[in-house]
Amino acid sequence: MAPTDLQAKKAHAASKRRSNYAASLRLEGFAASLEDAEKPLPSKEDVLKAYMKPTR
């Protein structure tokens, strides 16, 4: 098996995973597109800053 075959299989699996995720979100009632899966996620620190209450 050539390395390009393995890379093609990995790319195909990643593509299907993204499309299945978007389809799953649509079935659950969320407005989602394939572009949503491409957006980078925020870092853990950014999420914590956004949701932590400021201390007095």
Biopython code that builds the backbone (N, CA, C, O; Angstrom):
import numpy as np
from Bio.PDB.StructureBuilder import StructureBuilder

atoms = [
    (1, "MET", "N", (0.853, -1.180, 0.000)),
    (1, "MET", "CA", (0.000, 0.000, 0.000)),
    (1, "MET", "C", (0.897, 1.241, 0.000)),
    (1, "MET", "O", (1.758, 1.386, 0.868)),
    (2, "ALA", "N", (0.705, 2.093, -0.928)),
    (2, "ALA", "CA", (1.524, 3.298, -1.052)),
    (2, "ALA", "C", (1.112, 4.329, -0.003)),
    (2, "ALA", "O", (-0.048, 4.363, 0.409)),
    (3, "PRO", "N", (2.047, 5.165, 0.428)),
    (3, "PRO", "CA", (1.708, 6.187, 1.424)),
    (3, "PRO", "C", (0.630, 7.156, 0.933)),
    (3, "PRO", "O", (-0.157, 7.663, 1.732)),
    (4, "THR", "N", (0.593, 7.413, -0.366)),
    (4, "THR", "CA", (-0.434, 8.331, -0.868)),
    (4, "THR", "C", (-1.823, 7.720, -0.718)),
    (4, "THR", "O", (-2.794, 8.445, -0.501)),
    (5, "ASP", "N", (-1.928, 6.408, -0.830)),
    (5, "ASP", "CA", (-3.215, 5.751, -0.616)),
    (5, "ASP", "C", (-3.682, 5.953, 0.813)),
    (5, "ASP", "O", (-4.853, 6.241, 1.058)),
    (6, "LEU", "N", (-2.765, 5.802, 1.751)),
    (6, "LEU", "CA", (-3.109, 5.997, 3.160)),
    (6, "LEU", "C", (-3.508, 7.444, 3.416)),
    (6, "LEU", "O", (-4.465, 7.704, 4.144)),
    (7, "GLN", "N", (-2.788, 8.377, 2.829)),
    (7, "GLN", "CA", (-3.124, 9.791, 3.001)),
    (7, "GLN", "C", (-4.474, 10.097, 2.395)),
    (7, "GLN", "O", (-5.245, 10.872, 2.962)),
    (8, "ALA", "N", (-4.774, 9.508, 1.259)),
    (8, "ALA", "CA", (-6.072, 9.728, 0.622)),
    (8, "ALA", "C", (-7.195, 9.164, 1.489)),
    (8, "ALA", "O", (-8.254, 9.778, 1.619)),
    (9, "LYS", "N", (-6.960, 8.000, 2.077)),
    (9, "LYS", "CA", (-7.965, 7.400, 2.954)),
    (9, "LYS", "C", (-8.191, 8.264, 4.195)),
    (9, "LYS", "O", (-9.328, 8.448, 4.629)),
    (10, "LYS", "N", (-7.104, 8.791, 4.762)),
    (10, "LYS", "CA", (-7.229, 9.651, 5.940)),
    (10, "LYS", "C", (-7.981, 10.931, 5.599)),
    (10, "LYS", "O", (-8.816, 11.388, 6.381)),
    (11, "ALA", "N", (-7.693, 11.509, 4.444)),
    (11, "ALA", "CA", (-8.384, 12.734, 4.025)),
    (11, "ALA", "C", (-9.860, 12.455, 3.784)),
    (11, "ALA", "O", (-10.715, 13.261, 4.150)),
    (12, "HIS", "N", (-10.162, 11.321, 3.172)),
    (12, "HIS", "CA", (-11.557, 10.953, 2.921)),
    (12, "HIS", "C", (-12.301, 10.745, 4.246)),
    (12, "HIS", "O", (-13.433, 11.204, 4.399)),
    (13, "ALA", "N", (-11.678, 10.063, 5.189)),
    (13, "ALA", "CA", (-12.310, 9.821, 6.486)),
    (13, "ALA", "C", (-12.549, 11.141, 7.217)),
    (13, "ALA", "O", (-13.601, 11.321, 7.832)),
    (14, "ALA", "N", (-11.594, 12.061, 7.160)),
    (14, "ALA", "CA", (-11.759, 13.356, 7.813)),
    (14, "ALA", "C", (-12.887, 14.144, 7.174)),
    (14, "ALA", "O", (-13.662, 14.800, 7.870)),
    (15, "SER", "N", (-12.985, 14.084, 5.855)),
    (15, "SER", "CA", (-14.055, 14.782, 5.145)),
    (15, "SER", "C", (-15.420, 14.219, 5.536)),
    (15, "SER", "O", (-16.358, 14.973, 5.794)),
    (16, "LYS", "N", (-15.523, 12.916, 5.577)),
    (16, "LYS", "CA", (-16.794, 12.281, 5.953)),
    (16, "LYS", "C", (-17.145, 12.575, 7.406)),
    (16, "LYS", "O", (-18.316, 12.760, 7.735)),
    (17, "ARG", "N", (-16.144, 12.620, 8.275)),
    (17, "ARG", "CA", (-16.384, 12.923, 9.682)),
    (17, "ARG", "C", (-16.971, 14.319, 9.832)),
    (17, "ARG", "O", (-17.900, 14.529, 10.611)),
    (18, "ARG", "N", (-16.420, 15.283, 9.075)),
    (18, "ARG", "CA", (-16.931, 16.654, 9.137)),
    (18, "ARG", "C", (-18.354, 16.743, 8.595)),
    (18, "ARG", "O", (-19.206, 17.406, 9.186)),
    (19, "SER", "N", (-18.608, 16.077, 7.475)),
    (19, "SER", "CA", (-19.955, 16.153, 6.902)),
    (19, "SER", "C", (-20.965, 15.434, 7.789)),
    (19, "SER", "O", (-22.104, 15.886, 7.909)),
    (20, "ASN", "N", (-20.576, 14.330, 8.408)),
    (20, "ASN", "CA", (-21.479, 13.625, 9.325)),
    (20, "ASN", "C", (-21.767, 14.466, 10.562)),
    (20, "ASN", "O", (-22.885, 14.460, 11.075)),
    (21, "TYR", "N", (-20.761, 15.186, 11.038)),
    (21, "TYR", "CA", (-20.962, 16.057, 12.196)),
    (21, "TYR", "C", (-21.954, 17.174, 11.869)),
    (21, "TYR", "O", (-22.841, 17.477, 12.667)),
    (22, "ALA", "N", (-21.799, 17.777, 10.702)),
    (22, "ALA", "CA", (-22.715, 18.841, 10.290)),
    (22, "ALA", "C", (-24.130, 18.289, 10.120)),
    (22, "ALA", "O", (-25.099, 18.938, 10.511)),
    (23, "ALA", "N", (-24.252, 17.102, 9.542)),
    (23, "ALA", "CA", (-25.570, 16.491, 9.376)),
    (23, "ALA", "C", (-26.192, 16.167, 10.722)),
    (23, "ALA", "O", (-27.399, 16.334, 10.900)),
    (24, "SER", "N", (-25.403, 15.714, 11.657)),
    (24, "SER", "CA", (-25.902, 15.410, 12.997)),
    (24, "SER", "C", (-26.421, 16.667, 13.688)),
    (24, "SER", "O", (-27.467, 16.638, 14.337)),
    (25, "LEU", "N", (-25.685, 17.776, 13.545)),
    (25, "LEU", "CA", (-26.140, 19.029, 14.137)),
    (25, "LEU", "C", (-27.450, 19.492, 13.507)),
    (25, "LEU", "O", (-28.345, 19.966, 14.207)),
    (26, "ARG", "N", (-27.564, 19.355, 12.184)),
    (26, "ARG", "CA", (-28.810, 19.749, 11.512)),
    (26, "ARG", "C", (-29.977, 18.891, 11.989)),
    (26, "ARG", "O", (-31.077, 19.407, 12.186)),
    (27, "LEU", "N", (-29.756, 17.590, 12.176)),
    (27, "LEU", "CA", (-30.823, 16.710, 12.661)),
    (27, "LEU", "C", (-31.272, 17.082, 14.067)),
    (27, "LEU", "O", (-32.437, 16.893, 14.417)),
    (28, "GLU", "N", (-30.362, 17.607, 14.867)),
    (28, "GLU", "CA", (-30.697, 18.017, 16.227)),
    (28, "GLU", "C", (-31.312, 19.410, 16.287)),
    (28, "GLU", "O", (-31.695, 19.872, 17.361)),
    (29, "GLY", "N", (-31.410, 20.083, 15.138)),
    (29, "GLY", "CA", (-32.075, 21.375, 15.092)),
    (29, "GLY", "C", (-31.149, 22.580, 15.111)),
    (29, "GLY", "O", (-31.615, 23.715, 15.203)),
    (30, "PHE", "N", (-29.847, 22.352, 15.026)),
    (30, "PHE", "CA", (-28.896, 23.455, 15.010)),
    (30, "PHE", "C", (-28.633, 23.874, 13.572)),
    (30, "PHE", "O", (-28.588, 23.039, 12.669)),
    (31, "ALA", "N", (-28.462, 25.162, 13.371)),
    (31, "ALA", "CA", (-28.078, 25.652, 12.047)),
    (31, "ALA", "C", (-26.573, 25.470, 11.910)),
    (31, "ALA", "O", (-25.796, 26.135, 12.596)),
    (32, "ALA", "N", (-26.169, 24.578, 11.032)),
    (32, "ALA", "CA", (-24.743, 24.283, 10.894)),
    (32, "ALA", "C", (-24.399, 24.110, 9.424)),
    (32, "ALA", "O", (-25.239, 23.737, 8.605)),
    (33, "SER", "N", (-23.143, 24.391, 9.116)),
    (33, "SER", "CA", (-22.653, 24.181, 7.755)),
    (33, "SER", "C", (-21.285, 23.515, 7.849)),
    (33, "SER", "O", (-20.715, 23.390, 8.934)),
    (34, "LEU", "N", (-20.774, 23.097, 6.715)),
    (34, "LEU", "CA", (-19.451, 22.471, 6.709)),
    (34, "LEU", "C", (-18.366, 23.462, 7.092)),
    (34, "LEU", "O", (-17.326, 23.066, 7.619)),
    (35, "GLU", "N", (-18.592, 24.753, 6.835)),
    (35, "GLU", "CA", (-17.595, 25.764, 7.189)),
    (35, "GLU", "C", (-17.451, 25.892, 8.714)),
    (35, "GLU", "O", (-16.389, 26.274, 9.205)),
    (36, "ASP", "N", (-18.509, 25.576, 9.454)),
    (36, "ASP", "CA", (-18.432, 25.651, 10.910)),
    (36, "ASP", "C", (-17.413, 24.665, 11.467)),
    (36, "ASP", "O", (-16.762, 24.946, 12.473)),
    (37, "ALA", "N", (-17.274, 23.533, 10.831)),
    (37, "ALA", "CA", (-16.319, 22.533, 11.296)),
    (37, "ALA", "C", (-14.880, 22.953, 11.023)),
    (37, "ALA", "O", (-13.954, 22.426, 11.639)),
    (38, "GLU", "N", (-14.685, 23.891, 10.110)),
    (38, "GLU", "CA", (-13.337, 24.336, 9.754)),
    (38, "GLU", "C", (-12.817, 25.447, 10.665)),
    (38, "GLU", "O", (-11.615, 25.715, 10.692)),
    (39, "LYS", "N", (-13.710, 26.090, 11.405)),
    (39, "LYS", "CA", (-13.292, 27.210, 12.250)),
    (39, "LYS", "C", (-12.427, 26.698, 13.403)),
    (39, "LYS", "O", (-12.733, 25.662, 13.995)),
    (40, "PRO", "N", (-11.363, 27.411, 13.721)),
    (40, "PRO", "CA", (-10.531, 26.981, 14.853)),
    (40, "PRO", "C", (-11.263, 27.205, 16.176)),
    (40, "PRO", "O", (-11.991, 28.184, 16.346)),
    (41, "LEU", "N", (-11.054, 26.294, 17.089)),
    (41, "LEU", "CA", (-11.680, 26.407, 18.400)),
    (41, "LEU", "C", (-10.882, 27.371, 19.280)),
    (41, "LEU", "O", (-9.667, 27.492, 19.121)),
    (42, "PRO", "N", (-11.560, 28.058, 20.209)),
    (42, "PRO", "CA", (-10.825, 28.950, 21.106)),
    (42, "PRO", "C", (-9.999, 28.132, 22.096)),
    (42, "PRO", "O", (-10.274, 26.956, 22.335)),
    (43, "SER", "N", (-9.002, 28.767, 22.655)),
    (43, "SER", "CA", (-8.165, 28.071, 23.628)),
    (43, "SER", "C", (-8.921, 27.921, 24.942)),
    (43, "SER", "O", (-9.920, 28.600, 25.180)),
    (44, "LYS", "N", (-8.442, 27.046, 25.768)),
    (44, "LYS", "CA", (-9.076, 26.791, 27.065)),
    (44, "LYS", "C", (-9.075, 28.061, 27.914)),
    (44, "LYS", "O", (-10.052, 28.348, 28.606)),
    (45, "GLU", "N", (-7.995, 28.812, 27.862)),
    (45, "GLU", "CA", (-7.890, 30.040, 28.647)),
    (45, "GLU", "C", (-8.927, 31.075, 28.197)),
    (45, "GLU", "O", (-9.529, 31.755, 29.028)),
    (46, "ASP", "N", (-9.133, 31.192, 26.886)),
    (46, "ASP", "CA", (-10.119, 32.144, 26.370)),
    (46, "ASP", "C", (-11.532, 31.776, 26.821)),
    (46, "ASP", "O", (-12.325, 32.648, 27.174)),
    (47, "VAL", "N", (-11.834, 30.494, 26.808)),
    (47, "VAL", "CA", (-13.158, 30.039, 27.243)),
    (47, "VAL", "C", (-13.347, 30.306, 28.734)),
    (47, "VAL", "O", (-14.407, 30.770, 29.153)),
    (48, "LEU", "N", (-12.340, 30.020, 29.523)),
    (48, "LEU", "CA", (-12.436, 30.252, 30.964)),
    (48, "LEU", "C", (-12.613, 31.737, 31.267)),
    (48, "LEU", "O", (-13.403, 32.092, 32.142)),
    (49, "LYS", "N", (-11.899, 32.607, 30.566)),
    (49, "LYS", "CA", (-12.042, 34.045, 30.769)),
    (49, "LYS", "C", (-13.441, 34.512, 30.427)),
    (49, "LYS", "O", (-13.983, 35.390, 31.099)),
    (50, "ALA", "N", (-14.042, 33.931, 29.376)),
    (50, "ALA", "CA", (-15.354, 34.353, 28.938)),
    (50, "ALA", "C", (-16.446, 33.956, 29.929)),
    (50, "ALA", "O", (-17.446, 34.662, 30.056)),
    (51, "TYR", "N", (-16.269, 32.840, 30.632)),
    (51, "TYR", "CA", (-17.344, 32.336, 31.481)),
    (51, "TYR", "C", (-17.107, 32.486, 32.981)),
    (51, "TYR", "O", (-18.019, 32.222, 33.765)),
    (52, "MET", "N", (-15.932, 32.895, 33.401)),
    (52, "MET", "CA", (-15.681, 33.050, 34.831)),
    (52, "MET", "C", (-16.214, 34.405, 35.291)),
    (52, "MET", "O", (-16.101, 35.412, 34.593)),
    (53, "LYS", "N", (-16.787, 34.393, 36.464)),
    (53, "LYS", "CA", (-17.277, 35.628, 37.059)),
    (53, "LYS", "C", (-16.091, 36.381, 37.661)),
    (53, "LYS", "O", (-15.203, 35.775, 38.262)),
    (54, "PRO", "N", (-16.082, 37.690, 37.498)),
    (54, "PRO", "CA", (-14.976, 38.442, 38.097)),
    (54, "PRO", "C", (-15.071, 38.402, 39.619)),
    (54, "PRO", "O", (-16.161, 38.499, 40.183)),
    (55, "THR", "N", (-13.934, 38.259, 40.273)),
    (55, "THR", "CA", (-13.918, 38.250, 41.736)),
    (55, "THR", "C", (-13.829, 39.667, 42.257)),
    (55, "THR", "O", (-13.271, 40.554, 41.612)),
    (56, "ARG", "N", (-14.367, 39.852, 43.386)),
    (56, "ARG", "CA", (-14.366, 41.207, 43.980)),
    (56, "ARG", "C", (-13.171, 41.441, 44.825)),
    (56, "ARG", "O", (-13.019, 42.522, 45.393)),
]
sb = StructureBuilder()
sb.init_structure("model")
sb.init_model(0)
sb.init_chain("A")
sb.init_seg("    ")
for serial, (resi, resn, name, xyz) in enumerate(atoms, 1):
    if name == "N":
        sb.init_residue(resn, " ", resi, " ")
    sb.init_atom(name, np.array(xyz, "f"), 0.0, 1.0, " ", f" {name:<3s}", serial, name[0])
structure = sb.get_structure()
